[in-house]
Amino acid sequence: MTKSTTSDYTLRLKNLMEQVGITNFKQLSEQTGVSKKQILHLRRGKIKQMRVEVLLALGSTLGVSVNELIEWFSGETSSPVLSTREQFERESLYIIESWLLQWPTVVSAIEQNPELPAQRVIKLLNPFEKLLKFWRVERIGQVGEVVTYNPQQHQLLSGNVEPEPTVKVRYVGYRHGNKLLYRAKVEPID
């Protein structure tokens, strides 16, 4: 089993979980009574080694049949048909997550030193920025921006905050439509 295949199964499972309001694998385990080890087997495509009662519990909670689970997690078919555009967008965002979180910091460093050869790279990514805008993905903050701390939008990298604290954005966050994807990572200003 290749790493990309394992990742595909994880994405499929996360999409099914999201459709029924389950946010993480621990919560899935608790709601189904299925061990984390069995959930890991599913994510790795080892569904044929799983007991029927485990598949029934997962299918019941996720709102799919055992046959659908077997089809989607056995590797014998390509992938389940995406049910909505939003599901496709979230899968794509999950795939590019590390780039999405790090890129604005790279751009900021390049802008502060325009003599860096990487300056030309920024223009090459304009289509990607347009894609994010088309998908209704909005940034939370700008790198270096000083803002009032908001725990719904910000995550402290270090230290504590006082009431009405001022923080500096180190890494931007993102929201997709009305849904928070990633909090902006911030540090308190002394």
C-alpha positions in Angstrom: 0.0 0.0 0.0 1.6 3.3 -1.0 1.5 6.4 1.1 -0.7 8.2 -1.4 -3.3 5.5 -1.3 -3.3 5.6 2.5 -3.8 9.4 2.2 -6.7 8.9 -0.2 -8.5 6.7 2.2 -7.9 9.2 5.0 -9.4 11.9 2.8 -12.4 9.7 2.0 -13.0 9.0 5.6 -12.7 12.6 6.7 -15.2 13.6 4.0 -17.7 11.0 5.2 -17.2 12.2 8.8 -17.6 15.8 7.9 -21.0 15.1 6.3 -22.3 13.8 9.6 -20.6 16.4 11.8 -17.8 14.3 13.2 -14.6 16.3 13.4 -11.9 13.8 14.3 -11.0 10.1 14.5 -11.3 10.0 18.3 -14.9 11.3 18.1 -15.6 8.7 15.3 -14.3 6.0 17.6 -16.4 7.2 20.5 -19.6 7.5 18.5 -19.3 4.1 16.8 -17.7 2.1 19.6 -15.0 1.1 17.0 -11.4 1.1 18.2 -8.9 3.7 16.9 -6.9 0.7 15.6 -9.8 -0.5 13.5 -10.3 3.0 12.1 -6.6 3.1 11.2 -7.1 -0.2 9.3 -9.9 1.5 7.3 -7.7 4.4 6.6 -5.0 2.0 5.3 -7.3 0.2 3.0 -7.4 -3.0 5.1 -11.2 -3.1 5.1 -11.3 -6.8 4.0 -9.6 -7.7 7.3 -12.3 -6.0 9.4 -15.2 -7.7 11.1 -18.7 -7.2 9.7 -20.0 -5.7 13.0 -17.3 -3.1 12.9 -18.3 -2.1 9.3 -22.0 -2.0 10.3 -21.2 0.3 13.2 -19.1 2.6 10.9 -21.6 2.5 8.1 -24.5 3.3 10.4 -22.8 6.3 12.0 -21.4 7.6 8.6 -24.7 7.1 6.8 -23.4 4.7 4.2 -23.9 1.0 3.5 -21.3 -1.7 4.2 -21.1 -2.3 0.5 -20.3 1.4 -0.1 -17.6 1.2 2.6 -16.1 -1.9 1.0 -16.2 -0.3 -2.5 -14.6 3.0 -1.3 -12.0 1.6 1.0 -10.9 -1.6 -0.7 -8.9 -0.1 -3.5 -10.9 -2.0 -6.1 -12.5 1.1 -7.6 -11.2 4.5 -8.3 -12.9 6.7 -5.8 -16.4 7.6 -4.7 -18.2 10.2 -6.7 -17.9 13.5 -5.0 -21.4 14.5 -3.7 -20.9 18.2 -3.7 -18.6 20.9 -4.9 -17.8 21.9 -1.3 -16.6 18.3 -0.6 -14.2 18.6 -3.6 -12.9 22.0 -2.4 -12.3 20.7 1.1 -10.4 17.6 -0.2 -8.3 19.9 -2.3 -7.6 22.2 0.6 -6.6 19.3 2.8 -4.1 18.2 0.1 -2.4 21.6 -0.1 -2.7 22.4 3.6 1.0 22.7 4.4 1.6 25.0 1.4 -1.5 27.0 2.2 -0.2 27.7 5.8 3.4 28.4 4.9 3.2 30.3 1.6 2.2 33.8 3.0 5.2 33.8 5.3 7.5 33.0 2.3 5.9 35.8 0.3 6.4 38.2 3.2 10.1 37.3 3.5 10.6 37.8 -0.2 8.8 41.2 -0.2 11.0 42.4 2.6 14.1 41.5 0.5 13.2 42.2 -3.2 16.7 41.3 -4.3 16.0 37.7 -3.6 15.7 35.7 -6.9 12.5 34.2 -5.6 10.8 37.5 -6.2 9.7 36.3 -9.6 8.0 33.2 -8.1 5.3 35.3 -6.5 3.8 36.3 -9.9 3.7 32.6 -10.9 1.2 31.9 -8.2 -1.4 34.4 -9.1 -3.6 31.7 -10.7 -3.5 29.8 -7.4 -4.6 32.9 -5.5 -7.5 33.3 -8.0 -8.5 29.7 -7.4 -8.7 30.3 -3.6 -10.8 33.4 -4.2 -13.1 31.4 -6.5 -13.5 28.8 -3.8 -14.4 31.5 -1.3 -11.3 30.9 0.8 -10.4 34.0 2.8 -7.3 34.7 4.8 -7.4 35.6 8.4 -4.8 38.3 9.0 -1.7 39.2 7.1 1.8 38.3 8.1 3.2 41.0 10.4 -0.2 42.6 11.0 -0.9 43.7 14.6 -4.4 42.9 15.7 -6.5 42.4 18.8 -6.4 38.8 19.9 -9.6 36.8 19.1 -9.5 33.2 20.3 -12.0 32.2 17.6 -9.6 33.3 14.8 -6.2 33.2 16.4 -3.9 30.6 18.0 -1.1 31.7 20.3 2.3 30.3 19.3 3.7 31.2 22.8 3.0 33.1 26.0 -0.3 34.2 27.5 -2.6 37.0 26.7 -4.2 39.7 28.8 -7.7 41.0 28.3 -7.9 43.0 25.1 -4.3 41.9 24.1 -2.5 43.0 21.0 -0.8 40.2 18.9 1.2 40.0 15.8 0.3 37.6 13.0 3.1 35.1 12.3 1.1 32.7 10.0 -2.2 33.6 8.4 -5.3 31.5 9.0 -8.1 30.7 6.6 -11.8 30.4 6.5 -13.9 28.7 3.7 -17.2 30.4 3.4 -18.4 30.6 7.0 -16.3 27.7 8.2 -13.0 28.2 10.0 -10.3 26.1 8.4 -7.2 27.3 10.3 -6.7 29.9 13.0 -4.0 32.5 12.3 -0.9 31.8 14.5 0.0 34.8 16.5 2.4 36.0 19.2 1.7 38.5 22.0 3.3 41.9 21.6 5.2 43.1 24.7 
